[in-house]
Amino acid sequence: MRKLVSFFVHNSLLTNWLMILIFAAGTFGLLNLQKRIWPKIEFDYISVDLAWHGASAREVEDGLVLPLEERLRGVEGVVQVTSTAYDGGAWFGLETSPWYPMDKTLDRVRQVVETSSLPEDSEKPVIYQETEWNRVMLMFIYGPDDLALLEDVAEEFREDLIRTGQVTQINTWGFPGEQIILEPSPDTLERYGLTLDHIDRAVRASSLNISAGSVLTSSEQIQIRT
């Protein structure tokens, strides 16, 4: 240690340049350091969302859940697998080991899911690591009684914010889903000898909710369903 101190004492020019280099490197690192007031929190958990529109919960269990569940249990890095089947899709929750690299586990899960024999009319699986962002801002939009117009305004505002490049994720809620309500006249039903059950079966037969392909635009891919 004495030799090292003596070396820098007798080489003041080198010492000064070394101090300047350290100061410059520290300043460069500080300016390029990523800073977040609300940091992103990552969990040792992977979710797999599978959509099979028009299929019952039993069909989803037989066609999606059972073929995948055992294969996912054998993935290296996966500790526990939880699955749920419901009408129109399935969900898998995979608890992973904190001692195994998450990126490798995620790649193995993707490989297992994408190479599995899934129904042809099922949607492409969505696989992602569970994360949590603390809310930065909560905004309320109010205006006319026309909810469709208000939803258009909110969507336009959302797209404007995303185009700024300063916002990466925006969630909207509060708008009801679109519905088609049928109100047949009792006199008309009686005239043609129909019942509400006849109308229900006719509507179900013409609303199959199956994939009819997709349309690729310059900015997105639009899924078409019948």
Secondary structure by P-SEA (a helix, b strand, c coil): caaaaaaaaacaaaaaaaaaaaaaaaaaaaaabbbbcbbbbbccbbbbbbbbccccaaaaaaccccccaaaaaacccccbbbbbbccccbbbbbbbbccccaaaaaaaaaaaaaacccccccccbbbbcbbbbcccbbbbbbccccaaaaaaaaaaaaaaaaaaccccbbbbcccccbbbbbbbbaaaaaaacccaaaaaaaaaaaccccccbbbbcccbbbbbcc
